[in-house]
Amino acid sequence: MVVTLLYLPPTFVSTFFSTDVIKYQGGGGVLQESFSWLALQRWLQVSLPLMLITCLGSWLWYSWESKQRTKQRIVKGEKKSISGRI
């Protein structure tokens, strides 16, 4: 699951950047290199915050779920102890 959290956002960004929606290649018939520093910078500017948001969101969700499970165990334990006294 951790691998998915780390690789899914950059994969999505790479797929989006590889479409014709965004082009970093100049026109005018000039032969250019296939590597673009601008494209790499934009990819990092989008991918890293998206990875951080994804990991932070999953950590918050996991923490919240853990607290909910603990509360349910406490409530179930109290019900058992009360029913045992009667």
C-alpha positions in Angstrom: 0.0 0.0 0.0 2.8 2.4 0.8 4.3 1.8 -2.7 1.0 2.7 -4.2 0.8 6.0 -2.2 4.3 6.9 -3.4 4.0 6.0 -7.0 0.4 6.7 -8.0 0.5 10.6 -7.9 3.7 10.9 -10.0 2.4 8.3 -12.4 -0.8 10.3 -12.8 1.2 13.5 -13.4 3.4 11.8 -15.9 0.4 10.5 -17.8 -1.2 13.9 -17.8 2.0 15.6 -19.0 2.5 13.1 -21.7 -0.8 14.0 -23.3 -1.2 16.7 -26.0 -2.8 19.0 -23.4 0.6 20.2 -22.3 3.5 20.6 -24.7 7.0 21.8 -23.9 8.4 21.5 -27.4 8.9 24.6 -29.4 7.6 25.0 -32.9 9.2 26.7 -35.9 10.9 23.6 -37.3 13.9 23.9 -35.0 15.3 20.5 -33.9 15.3 20.4 -30.1 16.5 17.9 -27.5 14.0 15.4 -26.3 14.8 16.3 -22.6 13.3 19.5 -21.2 14.4 20.9 -17.9 11.3 23.0 -17.8 9.1 19.9 -18.0 11.1 18.2 -15.2 10.7 21.3 -13.0 7.0 21.4 -13.6 6.7 17.6 -13.0 8.5 18.0 -9.7 6.5 21.1 -8.7 3.3 19.1 -9.2 4.3 15.6 -8.2 6.0 16.2 -4.9 3.2 18.2 -3.3 0.7 15.7 -4.6 2.7 12.9 -3.1 2.9 14.8 0.2 -0.9 15.4 0.2 -1.6 11.8 -0.6 0.7 10.5 2.2 -0.6 13.0 4.7 -4.2 12.2 3.9 -3.7 8.5 4.2 -1.9 9.0 7.6 -4.7 11.1 8.9 -7.3 8.6 7.7 -5.3 5.7 9.4 -5.0 7.7 12.6 -8.7 8.5 12.7 -9.6 4.8 12.0 -7.3 3.6 14.7 -9.0 6.0 17.2 -12.4 4.8 16.1 -11.5 1.1 16.6 -10.0 1.9 20.0 -13.2 3.7 21.1 -15.3 0.7 19.8 -13.2 -1.8 21.8 -13.6 0.3 25.0 -17.3 0.6 24.5 -17.7 -3.1 23.9 -15.5 -3.9 26.9 -17.7 -1.7 29.1 -20.9 -3.4 27.9 -19.4 -6.8 28.7 -18.3 -5.8 32.2 -21.8 -4.2 32.9 -23.7 -7.3 31.6 -21.4 -9.5 33.7 -22.4 -7.7 36.9 -26.1 -8.1 36.4 
